[in-house]
Amino acid sequence: MTPGDLMPQLLVDDLADVRAGDKGDTLILAVLPRVAADYPVLERALTAAAVGRHFGGADDVTRTALPHLPALVFRLPTLLRGGVTGYLGLDGHGKTLGYHLLMLPIAT
């Protein structure tokens, strides 16, 4: 074991806040760094593919980078399976799913 093995894993939650919303059965998540200097780290780590894998292999995830805000916005179509009123999961509005994204490990 090396000293690097003992380093705690950096999470999205260590650098950013997430706001969640929905449009029908589509989940929309905005990742907003608390410090603008952390935006490049988040931009590198939070690809559409990485977010899709974190959400169990979600297909067709799109990412919109907004460096002047700074923010990253992810669109996950059909993830809410029926929308706010039709989804039988814990949180049809996506708030809990926003917290799930905060737990995604990232490398610096």
N, C-alpha and C positions, 0 to 999 in steps of 0.2 A: 504494500500500500504506500502510495506517495502522498506528500502533503496536499497535492491538488485534489486527491480523492476525497479529502475531508472538507473541501470547500462546499458551502451550501449552494444549491441550484438557484439560479436567478429565474424569477417568474415575471410574467407580464405585469403582475400586481406590484412588483417592486419599482416599476418605472411609470406606470400609466393607470388611468381610470378608463372604464368602459361604460358607454351608454348604449342601451338596447332599445330597439323598436321593432315593429312588425308591419308588414303590408300583406294582408291575406295570410298565406301560409309561408311567407318569406320572412326570415329573421334578418335584421339589419343591426350590425354592431359597429360602433365608432370607438376607436382606440385613441385616447388623447394623452400624450405624455405629460407628466406633471412638470417636467423641466424640458424646454425645447431642445437642449443639447442631447437628450436621450432619443430623439426622433430617429436619427440614423440607425441606432441599434435596433429599434423596433421595426423600422422599414426593412432592414436586412433579415431579421428573424421571422417576421410575420408575413410570410408569403401566402397567397391564396391556397397553395397546396398544403402548407403546414397547418393552416387553420382548418382546412377540410379534413385532414387526418385527425386533428384534435377533436373534431366533432364526429368521429366514427366513420370517416370516409365519405363525408358529404360531397356530393358531386356539384359541379358547376359553381363553385365559390368564386366570386369576383372580388377584387380589391381595388379601391380607388385611393390613390395616394394624394393627400392634400398638404404638401410640405409647408405652405405659407400659413396654415392655421396653427400649428401642425396637427395633422390627424391622419389616421388610416380608417377607411370605411369598408366593411365587408358585407357582402350580400350573399346569404345562404338560402337559395330558393328551395321550396318544398320541405324545409327542415321542420316546420311547425305542423306538418301533416293535417291540414284541414283548417288552419288559421286559429285565431284566438278562441272562437266559440266552439270549434270542432276538435281541437287537440285534447287528447285525454292525458297528456303528460303533466308533469308537476306545474309548469308555468307557461301557458300559451302566449303570454305577452313577451317572453324572452328575457325577463330580468334575471332569472336564475341562470340562463344560458350565457348571459354576459359575465356572471361570476365564474362560470366554467372557463371562459376564455382567459380570465385573469390568472388561472392556475396553469396555463401553458408554460412549460419551461423554455427558456431562451438561452442561447449562448451569446456571450459578448465578444 
